[in-house]
């Protein structure tokens, strides 16, 4: 199992909207994430917009490919893209760069 952590930056003027959208994630998006191998997936949002994501999966690359193949992911990413800073033309899911794990206490 891989533990994956990533950072993104939510625009300060979109923090409320971002929270509201994640309080009501589309059921088909939740189903696609589960089917794609995303487990124990959490997002943490600081008041300055720093977003910390964490998930567990057997294979992160395969889990990303599985999501890229779904229509619901394309729609979700398109709707969420304006909430983020510094995507440099990438979708939010493309901009998720895993951080190297340097310590883990099991």
TISE-535490 format. One record per residue (C-alpha): x, y, z; residue in one letter; residue number from 0. Coordinates in nm, 2 decimals, m for minus. Layout:
<nodes>
@xx X; yy Y; zz Z; rest A; nr NUM
...
</nodes>
This chain:
<nodes>
@xx 0.00; yy 0.00; zz 0.00; rest X; nr 0
@xx 0.12; yy 0.35; zz m0.08; rest X; nr 1
@xx 0.05; yy 0.65; zz 0.14; rest X; nr 2
@xx 0.03; yy 0.96; zz m0.07; rest X; nr 3
@xx 0.04; yy 1.32; zz 0.05; rest X; nr 4
@xx 0.01; yy 1.63; zz m0.17; rest X; nr 5
@xx m0.02; yy 2.00; zz m0.15; rest X; nr 6
@xx m0.23; yy 2.25; zz m0.36; rest X; nr 7
@xx m0.33; yy 2.61; zz m0.30; rest X; nr 8
@xx m0.69; yy 2.71; zz m0.29; rest X; nr 9
@xx m0.76; yy 3.08; zz m0.38; rest X; nr 10
@xx m0.85; yy 3.27; zz m0.06; rest X; nr 11
@xx m1.16; yy 3.42; zz m0.23; rest X; nr 12
@xx m1.28; yy 3.06; zz m0.31; rest X; nr 13
@xx m1.23; yy 2.90; zz 0.03; rest X; nr 14
@xx m1.60; yy 2.90; zz 0.13; rest X; nr 15
@xx m1.70; yy 2.76; zz m0.21; rest X; nr 16
@xx m1.44; yy 2.49; zz m0.19; rest X; nr 17
@xx m1.56; yy 2.38; zz 0.15; rest X; nr 18
@xx m1.92; yy 2.38; zz 0.04; rest X; nr 19
@xx m1.85; yy 2.17; zz m0.27; rest X; nr 20
@xx m1.66; yy 1.92; zz m0.06; rest X; nr 21
@xx m1.94; yy 1.90; zz 0.19; rest X; nr 22
@xx m2.15; yy 1.76; zz m0.09; rest X; nr 23
@xx m1.92; yy 1.57; zz m0.33; rest X; nr 24
@xx m2.12; yy 1.41; zz m0.61; rest X; nr 25
@xx m2.21; yy 1.04; zz m0.53; rest X; nr 26
@xx m2.08; yy 0.93; zz m0.87; rest X; nr 27
@xx m1.75; yy 1.10; zz m0.79; rest X; nr 28
@xx m1.72; yy 0.92; zz m0.46; rest X; nr 29
@xx m1.80; yy 0.59; zz m0.64; rest X; nr 30
@xx m1.54; yy 0.66; zz m0.91; rest X; nr 31
@xx m1.27; yy 0.73; zz m0.65; rest X; nr 32
@xx m1.35; yy 0.41; zz m0.46; rest X; nr 33
@xx m1.36; yy 0.20; zz m0.78; rest X; nr 34
@xx m1.03; yy 0.36; zz m0.88; rest X; nr 35
@xx m0.85; yy 0.25; zz m0.57; rest X; nr 36
@xx m0.85; yy 0.57; zz m0.36; rest X; nr 37
@xx m0.89; yy 0.48; zz 0.00; rest X; nr 38
@xx m0.88; yy 0.67; zz 0.33; rest X; nr 39
@xx m0.88; yy 0.99; zz 0.12; rest X; nr 40
@xx m0.88; yy 1.32; zz 0.33; rest X; nr 41
@xx m0.84; yy 1.69; zz 0.25; rest X; nr 42
@xx m0.73; yy 1.94; zz 0.50; rest X; nr 43
@xx m0.76; yy 2.31; zz 0.43; rest X; nr 44
@xx m0.58; yy 2.59; zz 0.61; rest X; nr 45
@xx m0.72; yy 2.94; zz 0.63; rest X; nr 46
@xx m0.46; yy 3.08; zz 0.39; rest X; nr 47
@xx m0.57; yy 2.83; zz 0.13; rest X; nr 48
@xx m0.30; yy 2.56; zz 0.18; rest X; nr 49
@xx m0.47; yy 2.23; zz 0.09; rest X; nr 50
@xx m0.31; yy 1.91; zz 0.22; rest X; nr 51
@xx m0.44; yy 1.59; zz 0.07; rest X; nr 52
@xx m0.38; yy 1.24; zz 0.19; rest X; nr 53
@xx m0.48; yy 0.90; zz 0.05; rest X; nr 54
@xx m0.39; yy 0.54; zz 0.05; rest X; nr 55
@xx m0.38; yy 0.32; zz m0.26; rest X; nr 56
@xx m0.22; yy 0.01; zz m0.39; rest X; nr 57
@xx m0.07; yy 0.20; zz m0.69; rest X; nr 58
@xx m0.11; yy 0.58; zz m0.71; rest X; nr 59
@xx m0.02; yy 0.60; zz m1.08; rest X; nr 60
@xx m0.29; yy 0.33; zz m1.16; rest X; nr 61
@xx m0.54; yy 0.51; zz m0.93; rest X; nr 62
@xx m0.48; yy 0.84; zz m1.12; rest X; nr 63
@xx m0.52; yy 0.67; zz m1.46; rest X; nr 64
@xx m0.84; yy 0.51; zz m1.34; rest X; nr 65
@xx m0.99; yy 0.85; zz m1.25; rest X; nr 66
@xx m0.87; yy 1.01; zz m1.57; rest X; nr 67
@xx m1.08; yy 0.75; zz m1.76; rest X; nr 68
@xx m1.40; yy 0.86; zz m1.60; rest X; nr 69
@xx m1.64; yy 1.13; zz m1.73; rest X; nr 70
@xx m1.73; yy 1.24; zz m1.38; rest X; nr 71
@xx m1.37; yy 1.32; zz m1.30; rest X; nr 72
@xx m1.34; yy 1.54; zz m1.61; rest X; nr 73
@xx m1.65; yy 1.73; zz m1.50; rest X; nr 74
@xx m1.54; yy 1.76; zz m1.14; rest X; nr 75
@xx m1.19; yy 1.88; zz m1.23; rest X; nr 76
@xx m1.33; yy 2.14; zz m1.48; rest X; nr 77
@xx m1.56; yy 2.28; zz m1.21; rest X; nr 78
@xx m1.29; yy 2.29; zz m0.94; rest X; nr 79
@xx m1.01; yy 2.43; zz m1.15; rest X; nr 80
@xx m1.10; yy 2.80; zz m1.08; rest X; nr 81
@xx m1.07; yy 2.74; zz m0.71; rest X; nr 82
@xx m0.69; yy 2.68; zz m0.72; rest X; nr 83
@xx m0.38; yy 2.90; zz m0.76; rest X; nr 84
@xx m0.08; yy 2.82; zz m0.98; rest X; nr 85
@xx m0.21; yy 2.52; zz m1.18; rest X; nr 86
@xx 0.00; yy 2.64; zz m1.48; rest X; nr 87
@xx m0.26; yy 2.50; zz m1.72; rest X; nr 88
@xx m0.30; yy 2.17; zz m1.55; rest X; nr 89
@xx m0.62; yy 2.02; zz m1.40; rest X; nr 90
@xx m0.61; yy 2.01; zz m1.02; rest X; nr 91
@xx m0.57; yy 1.63; zz m1.03; rest X; nr 92
@xx m0.27; yy 1.67; zz m1.26; rest X; nr 93
@xx m0.11; yy 1.92; zz m1.03; rest X; nr 94
@xx m0.11; yy 1.68; zz m0.73; rest X; nr 95
@xx 0.26; yy 1.60; zz m0.69; rest X; nr 96
@xx 0.32; yy 1.34; zz m0.41; rest X; nr 97
@xx 0.55; yy 1.45; zz m0.13; rest X; nr 98
@xx 0.83; yy 1.21; zz m0.04; rest X; nr 99
@xx 0.76; yy 1.03; zz 0.29; rest X; nr 100
@xx 1.05; yy 1.08; zz 0.53; rest X; nr 101
@xx 0.90; yy 0.92; zz 0.84; rest X; nr 102
@xx 0.62; yy 0.69; zz 0.94; rest X; nr 103
@xx 0.53; yy 0.54; zz 1.28; rest X; nr 104
@xx 0.32; yy 0.23; zz 1.24; rest X; nr 105
</nodes>
